[in-house]
Amino acid sequence: MRRVSTSPHSLFDNASGPMFPNIVKHDLRSDDLRRPSTPIQEMSTDATPSPPSSPKAPSTDSPSPTPSSIFEDRTPLSGLPSRKSVRKPGHLRSQSHSAFVLEDGPSDQTISELAQLKKKAHRYNIAMVSDFFYPNMGGVEMHLYQLSQCLIRRGNKVIIVTHYYGKRKGIRYLTNGLKVYYLPITPIYNQSSFPTLYSQYPLLRKILIREQIDIVHCHQAFSTLGHECIILARIMGMKTVFTDHSLFGFADASGIIMNKVLKFSLSDISHVICVSHTSKENTVLRASLDPRIVSVIPNAVDSTDFVPNPSLRDPTKITVVVLSRLVYRKGVDLLITVIPEICRRFENIHFVIGGDGPKGLDLEEMREKNQLHDRVELLGAVKHADVHDVLCRGQIFVNCSLTEAFCIAIVEAATCGLSVISTKVGGVPEVLPSHLIRLCKPNPKDLIDKLTEAISTVKSVDPYAVHNEVKEMYSWDTVAERTEKVYDRISTTDRLSLIDRLRK
């Protein structure tokens, strides 16, 4: 019988502690991932592994059972040849936990059959890596989840790698078998993990090898875990993709530091995806990238989750909805100046503000100072499941951001049939056509004028017509299809030599 691995070099071995409880471990064999799963039987932990046997005729005995593991995808492949037909004198054997040695080499026919079977089972094995994922909610987190679900439906195998969130540690499975690794890495600021560069390599390497990853796809420039995984994946010879969701400046201290980090980690990247053309120009300049390896694939919205529901509106009021993080970058100071003036001009205006952040205290002070408790409703943090109901309460949606690469919130609002007003910054002008959005300069006077104009014409807006138009523009299936084309492109490129990589 094969022995259970007790190697001290693996961070997953003997992990029966609080991080990874009740997990079965065993050494990784290449043929374990290519045959149907078998029942778990008692295994010996004392026996030593036998050396490779000399070439002989295939045995007629049934193969010994293999322990299943929570770290492996054990889905049987239909039409898979039996182990006896694959295991021959030149078969691929495991000599250690992570190193594979090819003895004599399998026949060309065997290689071709296995490649075809793998292609039928999964087009690509993809690892999505980011510090930002559920239960934390935001645009990046929703992008990760929706894109992964669509790629799984298109026949790919997708896993997500992130740091732990509270008690959510170890491995979890989401809808459609989406496998999420919540690693024992502590976040230090705004859910970003502590940058260590090399200390997480054994853990990440174990995951990439066990899952037989072909492509590592990292998200968001602030994700230190993503940058570290990009560097490791390139060392291991894997293809890498990076998606940038934000815009950064060139003069402030945080922008200068982040641009240096981005230039270093993306120097050997296979391809970069940006969510708008403005974001592409920004990323190319910040990271000194070749524009030919940068593509633009926008965000999207699930139109089945955001359907107009006029019955939730108060017919006696005109409700203005604001949903964002209450931070300086989202223009909360601009909103604090605008709300009292709009309430003074219109008696039937009601503001609903959802979100939390350091600027929430300033909003409460404004409401107290102007005695607007009955006209300004502060919801605090809003769960994603409740976003639809909050949006459908209003007729107008306001986005006051001072910088924005795409702003998925205005797409969700338009899909719910709201009139959209937004500051003309970053990639916002690319998101919706001019007849569905009113753009203003990021100053109080222009925002008040556009909001006054929207209030006077709000009754003429057909929410279902707006919903149907936006539904045809944005779809996660389209985003997944375009992302797959990027994977196809980088998969056909030749691997660069070490000298060529160092020259980059």
C-alpha positions in Angstrom: 0.0 0.0 0.0 1.1 3.6 -0.6 2.1 5.6 2.4 0.5 8.7 3.6 2.7 11.7 3.1 4.2 13.2 6.3 6.7 15.4 4.6 7.5 18.5 6.8 8.2 20.5 3.6 4.6 20.8 2.7 2.4 23.3 4.5 -0.6 21.2 3.8 0.8 18.1 5.4 -0.4 17.3 9.0 -2.7 20.3 8.7 -5.3 19.1 11.1 -5.1 22.4 13.1 -7.6 25.2 12.9 -6.7 26.3 9.4 -7.4 23.1 7.6 -9.4 20.7 9.8 -10.2 17.1 8.9 -8.4 17.0 5.6 -7.0 13.8 4.2 -3.4 14.1 2.8 -1.5 12.0 0.4 1.4 12.3 -2.0 0.5 13.7 -5.4 0.7 11.3 -8.4 0.1 12.3 -11.9 -2.1 9.3 -12.7 -4.3 10.0 -9.6 -5.8 12.9 -11.5 -6.5 11.0 -14.6 -8.6 8.1 -13.4 -11.9 7.7 -11.7 -12.0 8.0 -8.0 -12.1 4.8 -5.9 -13.3 4.2 -2.3 -11.1 5.2 0.6 -9.5 2.2 2.4 -7.2 1.9 5.3 -3.6 2.9 4.4 -0.3 2.1 5.9 1.9 4.9 7.1 5.0 2.7 7.7 5.7 1.2 4.4 8.4 2.7 2.2 7.7 3.5 -1.4 9.0 0.8 -3.8 11.5 1.8 -6.5 10.5 1.9 -10.1 10.0 -1.6 -11.5 11.6 -2.9 -14.6 9.6 -3.1 -17.8 7.2 -6.0 -17.8 3.8 -7.0 -19.1 0.8 -5.1 -17.7 -0.6 -6.7 -14.6 -4.1 -8.1 -14.7 -4.7 -7.3 -11.1 -6.9 -4.3 -10.3 -5.1 -1.2 -9.2 -4.8 -0.3 -5.5 -7.3 2.2 -4.3 -6.3 5.8 -4.1 -7.3 8.0 -1.2 -9.5 10.9 -2.2 -8.4 14.3 -1.2 -10.2 17.6 -0.6 -7.4 19.3 -2.6 -8.1 17.4 -5.8 -10.9 17.4 -8.4 -12.0 13.8 -8.5 -14.6 14.0 -11.2 -14.4 10.9 -13.4 -13.7 11.5 -17.1 -16.2 9.8 -19.5 -14.5 7.6 -22.0 -11.2 7.4 -20.0 -9.2 4.3 -20.8 -8.5 1.9 -17.9 -5.2 2.3 -16.0 -4.0 -1.0 -17.4 -4.1 0.4 -20.9 -2.2 3.6 -19.9 0.3 2.2 -17.4 3.1 0.7 -19.5 6.9 0.5 -19.3 7.3 4.2 -20.1 4.6 5.5 -17.8 4.8 8.7 -15.9 5.6 8.1 -12.2 5.8 10.4 -9.2 9.2 10.5 -7.5 8.2 13.1 -4.9 5.3 15.3 -3.9 5.8 17.8 -6.7 8.4 16.4 -9.1 7.5 14.2 -12.0 10.0 12.0 -13.8 9.4 10.7 -17.3 11.0 7.2 -17.6 11.7 6.3 -21.2 8.6 8.3 -22.2 5.1 7.2 -23.2 4.2 6.5 -26.8 3.1 9.3 -29.0 -0.3 7.6 -29.3 -0.7 7.6 -25.5 0.2 11.3 -25.2 -2.2 12.2 -28.0 -5.1 10.2 -26.3 -4.4 11.8 -22.9 -4.3 15.3 -24.4 -7.6 14.8 -26.2 -9.2 13.5 -23.0 -8.0 16.5 -21.0 -9.2 18.8 -23.7 -12.7 17.2 -23.6 -12.8 17.4 -19.8 -11.4 21.0 -19.3 -10.3 23.5 -21.9 -8.1 25.2 -19.3 -7.3 24.8 -15.7 -7.4 28.4 -14.4 -6.4 29.8 -11.0 -8.0 33.2 -10.2 -5.9 34.9 -7.5 -6.8 38.0 -5.6 -6.9 39.3 -2.0 -10.5 40.5 -2.7 -13.3 37.9 -2.7 -16.4 36.8 -0.9 -17.5 37.5 1.9 -16.0 40.9 1.1 -18.2 42.5 -1.5 -17.4 45.0 -4.2 -16.8 45.3 -8.0 -13.7 43.2 -8.1 -15.3 40.4 -5.9 -18.4 40.3 -8.1 -16.2 40.3 -11.3 -14.2 37.3 -10.0 -17.3 35.3 -9.0 -19.3 35.9 -12.2 -16.4 35.4 -14.6 -15.4 32.1 -12.8 -19.0 30.8 -13.0 -19.2 31.5 -16.7 -15.8 30.0 -17.5 -16.9 26.8 -15.6 -20.1 26.6 -17.7 -17.9 26.9 -20.8 -16.0 23.7 -19.9 -13.0 25.1 -18.0 -11.8 24.2 -14.5 -11.6 27.3 -12.2 -10.3 27.7 -8.7 -10.0 30.9 -6.6 -7.1 31.6 -4.3 -7.4 34.3 -1.6 -6.6 34.9 2.0 -8.8 33.9 4.9 -11.8 36.0 6.1 -12.6 35.7 9.7 -13.6 32.1 10.4 -13.7 31.3 6.7 -10.5 29.3 6.3 -9.4 26.3 4.4 -11.3 25.2 1.3 -14.9 26.0 0.5 -17.0 25.1 -2.5 -19.5 27.6 -4.1 -22.1 27.2 -6.8 -21.2 24.8 -9.7 -18.3 23.4 -7.7 -16.3 26.6 -7.7 -13.4 25.7 -5.4 -12.0 28.5 -3.2 -8.8 28.3 -1.2 -8.9 30.6 1.8 -5.2 30.6 2.7 -3.7 31.3 6.2 -2.5 34.7 5.2 -3.4 37.7 7.4 -4.6 40.9 5.7 -3.0 44.1 7.1 -4.8 47.0 5.4 -8.0 47.3 3.4 -8.1 43.5 2.9 -4.6 43.4 1.3 -2.3 40.8 2.6 1.2 41.6 3.9 3.8 41.6 1.1 6.4 38.9 1.7 7.5 38.2 -1.9 8.8 34.6 -1.2 7.4 33.2 2.0 4.1 32.1 0.5 5.7 30.3 -2.4 5.6 26.7 -0.9 1.9 27.1 -0.3 1.0 28.6 -3.7 3.3 26.1 -5.5 1.5 23.1 -3.8 -1.8 24.4 -5.0 -0.8 25.1 -8.6 0.7 21.7 -8.9 -2.1 19.8 -7.3 -4.7 21.5 -9.4 -2.6 21.1 -12.6 -3.0 24.8 -13.4 -2.4 26.0 -16.9 -3.1 29.8 -16.5 -2.8 32.0 -13.4 -5.2 35.0 -13.7 -4.7 37.7 -11.0 -6.9 40.7 -10.3 -6.5 44.2 -8.9 -3.2 46.1 -8.5 -3.6 46.4 -4.7 -3.6 42.6 -4.3 -0.2 41.7 -3.0 -1.1 38.0 -3.1 -1.8 38.4 -6.8 1.6 40.0 -7.5 3.4 37.2 -5.7 1.5 34.5 -7.5 2.3 36.1 -10.9 6.1 36.0 -10.1 5.8 32.3 -8.9 3.8 31.2 -11.9 6.3 32.7 -14.4 9.1 30.9 -12.5 7.2 27.7 -12.9 6.7 28.3 -16.6 2.9 28.9 -16.5 1.0 31.5 -18.5 -0.1 34.5 -16.5 -2.9 37.1 -17.0 -3.5 40.3 -15.0 -6.7 42.3 -14.9 -6.5 45.9 -13.7 -9.7 47.3 -12.2 -8.5 50.8 -11.0 -6.9 54.0 -12.1 -3.8 55.5 -10.4 -2.1 58.8 -10.6 1.6 59.6 -11.2 2.3 62.3 -8.6 1.0 61.1 -5.2 3.1 58.9 -3.0 0.8 55.8 -3.1 0.6 56.0 -6.9 4.4 56.2 -7.3 5.0 53.2 -5.1 2.2 51.1 -6.7 3.5 52.0 -10.2 6.9 50.7 -9.3 5.5 47.4 -7.9 3.3 47.0 -11.0 6.2 47.6 -13.4 8.2 44.9 -11.6 5.5 42.2 -11.4 4.2 42.8 -14.9 7.6 42.8 -16.6 7.2 39.1 -17.6 3.4 39.0 -17.9 1.7 37.0 -20.7 -1.2 39.4 -21.1 -3.0 42.2 -19.4 -6.8 43.0 -19.4 -8.3 46.4 -18.6 -11.9 47.2 -18.0 -11.9 50.4 -20.2 -9.8 52.1 -22.8 -9.0 54.9 -20.3 -7.8 52.2 -17.9 -5.7 50.6 -20.7 -3.9 53.9 -21.4 -3.3 54.4 -17.7 -1.9 50.9 -17.1 0.3 51.0 -20.2 2.0 54.2 -19.0 2.2 53.1 -15.3 3.7 49.7 -16.0 5.7 50.5 -19.2 3.8 47.7 -21.1 3.7 46.9 -24.8 0.1 48.0 -25.8 -0.1 44.9 -28.0 -0.4 42.6 -25.0 -3.1 44.7 -23.3 -6.8 44.1 -24.1 -10.0 45.9 -23.1 -12.8 43.7 -21.7 -15.4 45.6 -19.7 -17.3 44.5 -16.7 -20.9 43.2 -17.0 -24.1 42.8 -15.0 -26.4 39.8 -14.5 -29.6 41.2 -16.0 -31.7 38.4 -14.3 -30.7 39.8 -10.9 -31.4 43.4 -11.7 -35.0 43.8 -13.1 -37.1 46.9 -12.7 -39.7 46.8 -9.9 -41.7 50.1 -9.9 -43.9 48.8 -7.1 -41.1 49.4 -4.6 -41.1 53.2 -5.4 -43.0 55.7 -3.2 -45.3 57.5 -5.6 -45.4 60.6 -3.4 -41.7 61.2 -3.6 -38.8 61.3 -6.0 -36.1 59.1 -4.5 -32.4 59.6 -5.3 -30.2 56.5 -4.6 -26.5 56.6 -3.8 -24.7 53.3 -3.4 -20.9 53.4 -2.9 -18.1 53.1 -0.3 -18.1 56.3 1.7 -14.5 57.3 1.0 -12.9 60.4 -0.4 -12.3 58.8 -3.9 -16.1 58.2 -4.3 -16.8 62.0 -4.0 -18.7 61.9 -0.7 -17.5 65.5 0.0 -19.2 66.6 -3.2 -22.4 64.8 -2.2 -22.4 66.6 1.2 -22.4 69.9 -0.6 -25.1 69.0 -3.1 -27.8 67.4 -0.8 -28.8 70.4 1.3 -29.2 72.6 -1.9 -31.3 70.0 -3.7 -33.5 69.5 -0.6 -34.0 73.3 -0.4 -35.1 73.5 -4.1 -37.5 70.4 -4.1 -39.8 69.5 -1.2 -40.6 66.0 -2.5 -37.0 64.8 -2.8 -35.8 61.9 -0.7 -32.2 60.6 -0.6 -31.3 56.9 0.1 -27.5 56.4 0.7 -26.1 53.0 1.1 -22.5 52.0 2.0 -20.0 52.5 4.8 -16.7 54.1 5.3 -14.8 56.9 7.1 -16.9 59.6 5.3 -20.1 58.2 6.8 -19.6 60.4 9.9 -19.5 63.5 7.7 -22.8 62.6 6.1 -24.4 62.2 9.6 -23.1 65.6 10.6 -24.5 67.2 7.4 -27.9 65.6 8.1 -27.9 66.8 11.7 -26.8 70.3 10.8 -29.5 70.8 8.2 -32.3 68.9 10.0 -32.8 66.4 7.1 -33.4 63.3 9.2 -36.8 62.7 7.4 -35.3 63.3 3.9 -31.9 61.6 4.0 -31.8 57.9 4.9 -28.5 56.4 5.7 -28.6 52.6 5.3 -25.0 51.7 6.2 -23.4 48.6 4.7 -25.8 47.0 2.2 -25.6 43.2 1.4 -25.3 42.4 -2.3 -28.5 40.4 -2.1 -30.3 43.6 -1.0 -28.8 45.9 -3.7 -31.6 45.3 -6.2 -34.3 46.2 -3.7 -32.5 49.4 -2.7 -32.0 50.5 -6.3 -35.6 49.8 -7.2 -36.8 52.2 -4.5 -35.4 55.1 -6.5 -35.9 56.9 -9.8 -32.5 58.5 -10.0 -29.0 57.1 -9.3 -26.1 59.4 -8.6 -22.4 58.5 -8.8 -20.0 61.2 -7.5 -16.7 59.4 -8.0 -13.5 61.5 -8.5 -11.8 58.6 -10.3 -13.2 55.5 -11.8 -12.0 52.9 -14.3 -15.5 51.5 -15.1 -18.1 51.9 -12.3 -20.3 48.8 -12.5 -22.7 50.4 -10.1 -24.1 52.7 -12.8 -24.7 49.7 -15.1 -26.6 47.9 -12.3 -28.7 51.1 -11.7 -29.5 51.5 -15.4 -30.5 47.8 -15.6 -33.0 48.5 -12.8 -34.4 51.3 -14.9 -33.1 54.3 -13.1 -32.0 57.6 -14.6 -28.2 57.8 -14.1 -26.1 60.9 -13.2 -22.4 60.6 -12.9 -19.2 62.7 -12.8 -17.3 62.6 -16.1 -14.1 60.9 -14.9 -11.9 58.0 -16.0 -13.7 55.4 -18.0 -17.3 56.4 -17.0 -18.0 58.0 -20.4 -17.4 54.7 -22.1 -19.9 52.7 -20.0 -23.4 54.0 -21.2 -24.6 55.9 -24.3 -25.4 59.6 -23.9 -29.2 59.1 -23.8 -29.0 56.8 -20.7 -26.6 58.9 -18.6 -26.1 62.5 -17.7 -22.4 63.4 -17.2 -21.2 66.4 -15.2 -18.0 67.9 -14.1 -16.8 66.9 -10.6 -18.0 70.2 -9.0 -21.1 71.0 -6.9 -22.7 73.5 -9.4 -22.6 71.2 -12.4 -23.9 68.2 -10.4 -26.8 70.3 -9.0 -27.8 71.4 -12.5 -27.8 67.9 -13.9 -29.7 66.6 -10.9 -32.3 69.3 -11.3 -32.7 68.4 -15.0 -33.2 64.7 -14.2 -35.8 65.5 -11.5 -37.9 67.5 -14.1 -37.9 64.6 -16.6 -37.9 61.5 -14.4 -41.6 60.7 -15.0 -41.0 60.3 -18.7 -38.4 57.5 -18.3 -39.6 53.9 -19.1 -37.6 51.6 -16.7 -38.3 48.5 -18.8 -37.1 50.1 -22.0 -33.9 51.1 -20.3 -33.5 47.6 -18.8 -33.9 45.9 -22.2 -31.4 48.2 -23.8 -28.7 47.8 -21.2 -29.3 44.0 -21.1 -28.1 43.8 -24.7 -24.9 45.7 -24.0 -23.5 43.8 -21.1 -23.4 40.1 -20.4 -21.0 37.9 -18.3 -21.1 35.2 -21.0 -19.7 37.7 -23.5 -17.0 38.7 -21.0 -16.1 35.0 -20.4 -16.0 34.4 -24.2 -13.6 37.3 -24.8 -11.5 36.2 -21.8 -11.2 32.7 -23.3 -9.9 34.3 -26.5 -7.1 35.9 -24.5 -6.3 32.4 -23.0 -6.2 31.0 -26.5 -3.8 33.6 -27.7 -1.3 33.2 -24.8 -1.5 29.4 -24.9 -0.2 29.4 -28.5 2.8 31.6 -27.8 6.3 30.1 -27.4 8.0 30.1 -24.1 10.8 32.7 -23.9 14.3 31.7 -22.9 15.7 32.9 -19.6 17.9 35.5 -21.4 14.9 37.0 -23.3 12.9 37.1 -20.1 15.7 39.0 -18.3 15.9 41.5 -21.1 12.3 42.4 -20.6 
